[in-house]
Amino acid sequence: MKMHASQHYALDGLAGALLWLVMVGFTIPINAATLKSETVAAWDDYLQTVNGNFQDRLRPGGSFLGTLENPEQAAKIRGGEIIVEPASGQNPKKAPGGLIHHWMGAMFLPNVKLDTILEVTRDYDHYKEFYRPYVIESKTIARDNSADSFSMLLMNKVFVSKTALDADYEVTNVRLDDHRYYSISKTTRVQEIEEYGHPAQHSKPQGQGHGYIWRLYSIARLEQRDEGVYVELEGIGLSRDIPVALRVVADPIVRRVSRNSLLISLQQTKEAVDSRLADIGKAAGVRATSGQLRSGSATFSK
């Protein structure tokens, strides 16, 4: 599958895919910040608007998958490209004392069933394998048909940071019918761990630290059709504001890393689905060659 970065700057509703914001935040060296009540209020107001727009998509006549509304873009996704772009308007969006990052991503996995993808995206214990090297630890806390909770420990080792993020997530799962599914994921706790892996390692209280990430929220929409499954991810994050003196340098870095990191995150989800299909083939005692197992598909010969 090809990865495409459009001029619009092409994540883990798949809950784990929101780790892209970790890669973004750790690229900018900044001092400590404290989450303020007015910042949380702006975040809550923004999510209310996002959820209202999503409910419109669920009503009769609504478009469940927004990225397919553009025929040219839909053709690219159907042809194997991963499309990632910022949500409409300014991105990141200013909030009192913070920034709201809002991105959209979509891909198509041919010849795969919806349930197979869900086996991967709800396999939280293996996120540390699916989303290497940024997810250090992952653990299922609770899981049932309609709601999950899990934890992840995230770190961007590429930038030699000593700060890790420890977070708990809640996920609401809704099966609309045999072919459509969505999940809404949000953080219920985010704490920075400073000097991670060193003798001075310690956790900061929630809302304190560098403010790389204060809140995460995502909506994942999956639809099985056209002999495969469309995956659409809407990822939203709240971080501290970037100091004025650093904005000229930081803004293009944040946008570039946002784009590339989200592409990688969706690609890793696809690769995890490929791996699961290969395991299914082995369990069935069927030989799958690299030419027969590709782009999220499984075509087996006996």
PyMOL commands that set and color helices and strands:
alter all, ss='L'
color gray80, all
select helices_A, chain A and resi 15-25+37-58+66-68+71-78+114-121+124-130+157-159+244-283
alter helices_A, ss='H'
color red, helices_A
select strands_A, chain A and resi 33-34+83-86+93-95+98-110+135-143+147-154+164-175+180-194+202-203+208-209+215-225+228-240
alter strands_A, ss='S'
color yellow, strands_A
deselect
rebuild
show_as cartoon
